[in-house]
Amino acid sequence: MKYQGKSEKRKGLIVRLPVDLKHELEQESARQGISQSRLVVELISQGINQAVDIESVIEQIEPEPEPDDQTDIEDWLRRI
């Protein structure tokens, strides 16, 4: 893949990353001597045609604990 130059049309993409992954991107981009955005574009390009088993990815994500109704009521009463 040829990296886009400044004269080529581009669109922005904002992604929230875990801190550890962001740190790895910083290190790898420094090691390769390229920008983080260029590294991410290359990584996405290399993996874009690969199938992802989304169900297994979802299973790996820990669900957030359900809020306790009693705690919600107590918080609400404290604010009044």
Stockholm file with secondary structure:
# STOCKHOLM 1.0

chainA/1-80         MKYQGKSEKRKGLIVRLPVDLKHELEQESARQGISQSRLVVELISQGINQAVDIESVIEQIEPEPEPDDQTDIEDWLRRI
#=GR chainA/1-80 SS CCCCCTTSCCCCCCCCCCHHHHHHHHHHHHHHTSCHHHHHHHHHHHHTTSCCCHHHHHHHSCCCCCCCHHHHHHHHHHHC
#=GC SS_cons        CCCCCTTSCCCCCCCCCCHHHHHHHHHHHHHHTSCHHHHHHHHHHHHTTSCCCHHHHHHHSCCCCCCCHHHHHHHHHHHC
//
